[in-house]
Amino acid sequence: MPKIPVNVKRDHLQSLTSATPINALAELIWNGFDSGSEQVQVFLELNNIGGISTIRVRDSGEGIDHTLAYTQFGNLGESWKKNRGNNKAGRAFHGKNGKGRFKAFALGAKVEWNTTFEKDGKQFTYLITGNANNLIDFDATEPIEKQHISHGTEVIIENLNKSFSSLVADSVHLELAKIFAAYLTEYPSLQLIYDGVSVDPKSAQLRCDDYNLGDVEITNGKSITLAVSVIEWKMQTERVFHLCDSKGISLYEYPIKQQIRAPGFNFTAYIKSEHFLELDKTMSWA
């Protein structure tokens, strides 16, 4: 089985595996949509006592071309997405630094990418496997031609780090709705299905207001184009700002419960500008 070495220091890789369960899962969902998939599904497999034993994130996107696997998995910070403004479906990318896949290790020690890609009219499938104990190498099998099989990728997470009760809580669909609300509104044909239930941001919304602020001056006399969408939710939730690109793709989440005091007003604000996308290319959000 050939090795895919990751060209970055081990301690930096360890830092990339830190994330809350919902944010780690969201990164894998983003990767599914970035691959051009119209639908991303999350499956939870439970053990005998009702805990999660395996997490599966499945998409029907373009898959990972085996000839590009070494680049896509080995060159952290040089994601293939940087060279393409949009995916094949014409949608804006979420991640461009190749970091998202490492968030899977915040959930489990063993992660497998079962992927099928199309080349010259034929379908090929193979596996990429990573282990939290050795983040500097991924294992890849040789591709095998398959007939009558759809392209796409399924990420399989096993040997979970914790029970992750938050991923089976009643609030999980709302949490995903908050993260993907602006994106799913921008691209209404997309579907996110979590544990058999479709995530529909509008079903949890009380109202949504959009504000186009036009050109706003920031430091050094520079101006950026800024828009804000504010969604008020039907149930209690933590107030946060999402810094997004102009299409509403969330790049960073910033809690604001102390800054804005408005009892009974449960909202999420999505601040949208290409300026945040430029920042995302050059910095790590605190």
PEDA-V913223 format. One record per pair of residues at least 6 apart in sequence whose C-alpha atoms are under 8 Angstrom apart, sorted by sequence separation. I is the first residue (numbers start at 1). GAP is how many residues later the second one is. D is the distance in whole Angstrom. If there is no record, write none. Layout:
# PEDA-V913223
<<I/GAP/D> <I/GAP/D>>
This chain:
# PEDA-V913223
<<33/6/7> <46/6/4> <47/6/6> <72/6/8> <81/6/8> <86/6/5> <87/6/7> <105/6/7> <117/6/6> <118/6/6> <166/6/7> <184/6/6> <192/6/6> <193/6/6> <217/6/4> <218/6/7> <244/6/4> <245/6/7> <33/7/7> <45/7/6> <46/7/5> <72/7/6> <85/7/7> <86/7/6> <104/7/7> <116/7/7> <117/7/6> <130/7/7> <131/7/8> <184/7/8> <191/7/7> <192/7/6> <216/7/5> <217/7/6> <243/7/6> <244/7/5> <32/8/6> <44/8/6> <45/8/6> <46/8/7> <71/8/8> <72/8/6> <85/8/7> <116/8/5> <117/8/7> <130/8/5> <191/8/7> <215/8/6> <216/8/5> <242/8/6> <243/8/6> <244/8/7> <44/9/8> <45/9/5> <71/9/8> <116/9/4> <129/9/6> <130/9/7> <215/9/5> <216/9/6> <242/9/7> <243/9/5> <44/10/6> <45/10/6> <115/10/6> <116/10/7> <128/10/7> <129/10/5> <214/10/8> <215/10/4> <216/10/7> <242/10/6> <243/10/6> <29/11/6> <44/11/5> <114/11/7> <115/11/6> <128/11/6> <129/11/6> <214/11/5> <215/11/6> <242/11/5> <243/11/8> <43/12/6> <44/12/7> <81/12/7> <114/12/6> <115/12/6> <128/12/4> <213/12/7> <214/12/6> <241/12/6> <242/12/6> <42/13/7> <43/13/5> <114/13/5> <127/13/6> <128/13/7> <213/13/5> <214/13/7> <240/13/7> <241/13/5> <42/14/6> <43/14/6> <81/14/7> <82/14/5> <113/14/6> <114/14/7> <126/14/7> <127/14/5> <212/14/7> <213/14/5> <240/14/5> <241/14/6> <42/15/5> <81/15/5> <82/15/8> <112/15/7> <113/15/5> <126/15/6> <127/15/8> <212/15/4> <213/15/7> <240/15/4> <241/15/7> <41/16/6> <42/16/6> <80/16/7> <81/16/8> <112/16/6> <113/16/6> <126/16/6> <127/16/8> <211/16/6> <212/16/6> <239/16/6> <240/16/5> <40/17/7> <41/17/5> <79/17/5> <112/17/4> <126/17/5> <184/17/8> <210/17/7> <211/17/5> <238/17/8> <239/17/6> <240/17/7> <40/18/6> <41/18/7> <78/18/8> <79/18/5> <80/18/8> <111/18/6> <112/18/6> <125/18/5> <126/18/6> <210/18/6> <211/18/6> <239/18/6> <40/19/5> <77/19/8> <78/19/6> <79/19/5> <110/19/7> <111/19/5> <124/19/6> <125/19/5> <210/19/4> <227/19/8> <238/19/7> <39/20/6> <40/20/7> <77/20/4> <78/20/7> <110/20/6> <111/20/6> <124/20/5> <125/20/6> <181/20/5> <209/20/6> <210/20/6> <250/20/8> <38/21/8> <39/21/7> <76/21/7> <77/21/6> <110/21/5> <124/21/4> <125/21/7> <173/21/7> <180/21/8> <181/21/8> <208/21/7> <209/21/5> <37/22/6> <38/22/7> <76/22/5> <77/22/7> <109/22/6> <110/22/6> <123/22/6> <124/22/6> <177/22/6> <208/22/6> <209/22/7> <248/22/7> <37/23/5> <38/23/8> <75/23/8> <76/23/7> <109/23/5> <122/23/7> <123/23/6> <176/23/7> <177/23/6> <178/23/7> <208/23/4> <248/23/8> <36/24/8> <37/24/4> <108/24/8> <109/24/7> <122/24/8> <123/24/7> <177/24/5> <207/24/6> <208/24/6> <248/24/6> <36/25/5> <37/25/7> <73/25/7> <122/25/8> <174/25/8> <206/25/7> <207/25/5> <247/25/7> <251/25/8> <32/26/7> <33/26/8> <35/26/5> <36/26/6> <72/26/7> <105/26/8> <123/26/7> <173/26/6> <205/26/7> <206/26/5> <207/26/7> <242/26/8> <244/26/7> <246/26/5> <251/26/7> <32/27/5> <35/27/6> <105/27/6> <123/27/8> <174/27/7> <177/27/8> <205/27/6> <206/27/5> <239/27/6> <240/27/7> <241/27/6> <242/27/6> <243/27/6> <244/27/6> <245/27/5> <246/27/5> <29/28/7> <32/28/8> <33/28/7> <35/28/7> <123/28/7> <205/28/5> <206/28/5> <236/28/8> <238/28/7> <239/28/6> <240/28/5> <241/28/5> <242/28/5> <243/28/5> <244/28/5> <245/28/5> <246/28/5> <28/29/7> <32/29/7> <204/29/6> <205/29/6> <237/29/6> <238/29/8> <239/29/6> <240/29/6> <241/29/6> <242/29/6> <243/29/6> <244/29/6> <245/29/5> <251/29/7> <174/30/7> <204/30/6> <236/30/6> <237/30/7> <241/30/7> <243/30/8> <244/30/8> <245/30/7> <204/31/8> <235/31/7> <245/31/6> <234/32/8> <244/32/6> <245/32/5> <118/33/7> <232/33/7> <233/33/6> <243/33/7> <244/33/7> <252/33/7> <116/34/7> <117/34/5> <232/34/6> <233/34/6> <116/35/5> <117/35/7> <232/35/4> <233/35/8> <115/36/7> <116/36/5> <231/36/5> <232/36/7> <115/37/6> <116/37/6> <230/37/7> <231/37/5> <115/38/4> <230/38/6> <231/38/6> <114/39/6> <115/39/6> <230/39/4> <113/40/7> <114/40/5> <229/40/6> <230/40/6> <113/41/6> <114/41/6> <228/41/7> <229/41/5> <113/42/5> <114/42/8> <228/42/6> <229/42/7> <112/43/6> <113/43/6> <228/43/5> <229/43/8> <111/44/7> <112/44/5> <227/44/6> <228/44/6> <111/45/6> <112/45/7> <226/45/7> <227/45/5> <111/46/5> <226/46/6> <227/46/7> <110/47/6> <111/47/6> <182/47/8> <226/47/5> <109/48/8> <110/48/5> <225/48/6> <108/49/6> <109/49/7> <110/49/6> <224/49/7> <225/49/8> <107/50/7> <108/50/5> <109/50/5> <110/50/8> <224/50/8> <225/50/8> <36/51/6> <64/51/6> <65/51/8> <108/51/5> <109/51/6> <224/51/7> <35/52/7> <36/52/6> <37/52/8> <63/52/5> <64/52/7> <65/52/6> <108/52/4> <109/52/7> <34/53/6> <35/53/8> <36/53/5> <63/53/5> <64/53/6> <65/53/8> <104/53/7> <107/53/6> <108/53/5> <62/54/8> <63/54/5> <107/54/6> <36/55/8> <62/55/6> <63/55/8> <106/55/7> <107/55/8> <62/56/7> <34/57/8> <34/58/8> <34/59/5> <34/60/7> <66/60/8> <34/61/8> <186/61/7> <186/62/7> <31/63/8> <30/64/6> <31/64/7> <183/64/7> <4/65/8> <5/65/8> <30/65/8> <73/65/8> <182/65/8> <183/65/5> <4/66/6> <182/66/5> <183/66/6> <6/67/7> <7/67/6> <8/67/8> <182/67/7> <6/68/4> <7/68/6> <8/68/7> <4/69/7> <5/69/5> <6/69/6> <7/69/7> <31/69/7> <180/69/8> <4/70/6> <6/70/7> <31/70/8> <180/70/8> <179/71/7> <28/72/7> <27/73/5> <28/73/7> <27/74/7> <28/75/8> <24/76/8> <27/76/7> <28/76/7> <66/77/7> <25/78/8> <24/79/5> <25/79/7> <24/80/6> <24/82/7> <16/83/7> <24/83/7> <19/84/7> <17/85/5> <18/85/7> <21/85/7> <16/86/6> <17/86/5> <20/86/7> <21/86/6> <16/87/6> <17/87/7> <19/87/6> <17/88/6> <18/88/6> <63/88/6> <64/88/8> <182/88/7> <13/89/8> <17/89/5> <62/89/6> <63/89/4> <64/89/8> <60/90/7> <61/90/6> <62/90/5> <63/90/5> <178/90/7> <60/91/6> <61/91/4> <60/92/4> <61/92/7> <59/93/5> <60/93/7> <58/94/8> <59/94/5> <58/95/6> <59/95/6> <58/96/4> <57/97/5> <58/97/6> <56/98/7> <57/98/5> <56/99/6> <57/99/7> <56/100/5> <55/101/6> <56/101/6> <54/102/7> <55/102/5> <54/103/6> <55/103/7> <54/104/5> <53/105/7> <54/105/8> <53/106/7> <54/106/7> <53/107/7> <52/108/8> <52/111/6> <51/112/6> <52/112/7> <51/114/8> <37/115/8> <14/121/8> <32/121/8> <13/122/7> <13/123/8> <10/125/7> <10/126/6> <9/127/8> <28/127/8> <8/128/8> <6/129/8> <7/129/7> <6/130/5> <5/131/6> <6/131/6> <5/132/4> <6/132/8> <4/133/5> <5/133/6> <3/134/6> <4/134/5> <3/135/6> <4/135/6> <3/136/5> <4/136/7> <2/137/6> <3/137/6> <1/138/6> <2/138/6> <1/139/6> <2/139/7> <1/140/5> <1/141/7> <21/143/7> <22/144/8> <21/145/8> <22/145/7> <21/146/7> <22/150/8> <26/150/7> <38/151/7> <39/151/6> <40/151/6> <41/151/6> <42/151/6> <43/151/7> <44/151/6> <38/152/5> <39/152/5> <40/152/5> <41/152/5> <42/152/5> <43/152/5> <22/153/8> <26/153/8> <38/153/6> <39/153/6> <40/153/6> <41/153/6> <42/153/6> <43/153/7> <22/154/8> <39/154/8> <41/154/8> <42/154/8> <41/155/8> <92/155/7> <94/155/6> <93/156/8> <94/156/8> <92/157/8> <94/157/7> <97/184/7> <96/185/8>>
